[in-house]
Amino acid sequence: MQSFIPVVITIVIAAVMVGAALGLAALCGPRPRTDKTKETPFECGRAPFEEPGRPFPVHFYVTAILFIVFDIEVVFLYPWIAARNAVGAYGLLAVLIFLFLLTFALLYEWLKGGMEWR
């Protein structure tokens, strides 16, 4: 159980930093002015005054999926970091293969132009 103490400390420090940033922004940040235009509903990535029925750009979904994939990558790396001494060379090899595959996928997506917002 002691090997998870650094992970817990990292999570606590991250939570404190996020809380401090949000609190500071709430205290020092500008107060938003609301009007009818700002309160109208709209979808992310689209102008709010377009004609309905037009297809939603797929680039928004690709960006969201890439974010989820690399966010999950970080979640999978935490247990390896906590137990890196116990898993030895086999664990290191497994993580390196995992990171290589994700890096290859990112490079492939980048070279194909899937990360360009048009």
N, C-alpha and C positions, 0 to 999 in steps of 0.2 A: 504494500500500500504506500510505502514511502516514496516509491518511484513516481507516483502521481502528484506529489506535492508541488513540483515545479509547474505542472500543468494547471493545478488549482491556483497557484500564485499568479500565473500568467493571465488566467481568466479573471481573477479579482482585480489585478492591475488594469486590464482592459476595460472592465466594467466601471471602475473608478474614473478612468480617463474619459470614457464616453459620457458618464454622468456629469463630470466637471465641464466638459465641452458643451453639453446641452444646457446645463445650468447657466454657464457664462453667456451663451448665445441668447438665452431667454432674458437674462438681465441686461445685457449690453446691446443686443441687436435691435434693428429698427422694427417698429411696430407696423405690421401690414395694414394698408387701407383697403377696405373692401368696398366693392360696388357691384352692380348687377352683372357686368361683364366678367368679373373675376369669379363670381359665384355660379356661372353657367357650367354645366358638365362638359367635359371633353376627354378624349382618349389621348394617352401619351403618344407623341410622335405625329399627331395630326393637327392641322389647324382647326379651331373650334367652329369656324363658319363655312365648312365645306359641305358640298352636297352629299347626303347619306348614300350608302350603297357602294362606295368606291372600295377597292380592296385595301386591306391594311398592309403596310410594308413588312415584308418578311425579315428584314434586317433587325427589327426590334426583337423578334423572337430568337434569332441567331445570337444576338448579343446577350440576351437573358439566359439562353442555354449555356453559352460559354462561361458566363459568370457562375452559374450553378455548378458546372463541371469543375472549375478551378476552386470554388469554395469547398466542394466535397473533397477535393484533393488535399486541402489543408486539414480537413477533419480527419482524413485517413492517415496523415502524417503525425498527428499528435500521439497516438498510441505507440508508434514506432520510436518517436523521440523519447517517450517515457521509458521504454523497455529496450533501448538500443544496445545496452551491454548484455542483456539476456538472450537476444536473438542471434547475435554473432554475425558471422560472414554471410550466412544464408539470408538473414533478415536484411542486411545491407544490399545484397544482390537483388532481392525482391523489390526493395524500395527504389533502387537505381533503375530497374526495368520499368517499374511503374512510372517514375518520373520521365524516363526516356520516351515511353509511349505517349504520355500527355504532352511532352515538348514537341514530339513529332506531329501530333494531331494539331497543336497550335500553329506550328510552322506551316503545315499543309493548308490550314484554313486561312492563314495570313497570305500565303502565296497565291491562293485561288481568288483572293479579293473578297472573301466573306466577311471580313472585319471592317470594310470600308462603308461608311454611312453615306448613301447617295441621296 
